Amino acid sequence: MINAQDIKIGTCIRMDGDLYFCIDFLHVKPGKGNTFMRTKLKNVVDGRVLERRFNIGEKLEDVRVEHRPYQFLYKEGEEYIFMNQETFEQIPIAKDLITGVDFLKEEMVVDVVSDATSETILYAELPIKVELKITYTEPGLKGDTATNTTKPATLETGAEIRIPLFLNEGDVVRVDTRDGSYVERVR
């Protein structure tokens, strides 16, 4: 059990039978009344974000989580097989537990978060930015860098993103895995 004032970004709590990660918090001390914590909590299972107020001193059930590096090996049906980098144990992780799964390629190392007491996998998270090769796009036009017009492109993982007009097949681009947006060309 932890006190409400001890909540920080990344703290995992059990509330109403579900697990939530704190993604934002604010310690509020109004002119009148008691001090409270205003938090934004993200549901581990479905990704919904909710705002919740906690009074200072309120007891919350915290969940101890562990972050471990796992390497993606291959896809088997709807499950993705990962290998623990320390013990070399292989585990399957369901597609809906992997954030940014469209940008996952073989041999990529991801951060797997698990409940330390029950050893259940909560979710797997790709690095925020990954480098991927463009496998198909319309031919680029030389000197077309002045406007921020974009065109569709297919990456080596099969994901489709929007890229600037001057990029061509074979170019390597950096992509933000949180929203699938183009960041920059890698030289």
Beta strands, then each sheet from edge to edge (+ up, - down):
strand 1: 2-3
strand 2: 12-15
strand 3: 18-28
strand 4: 36-43
strand 5: 49-55
strand 6: 59-62
strand 7: 65-76
strand 8: 79-84
strand 9: 90-94
strand 10: 98-99
strand 11: 109-115
strand 12: 121-125
strand 13: 129-137
strand 14: 150-155
strand 15: 160-164
strand 16: 172-176
strand 17: 181-186
sheet 1: 1+ 6- 2+ 3- 4+ 5-
sheet 2: 9+ 8- 7+ 11- 12+ 10+
sheet 3: 15+ 14- 13+ 16- 17+
end
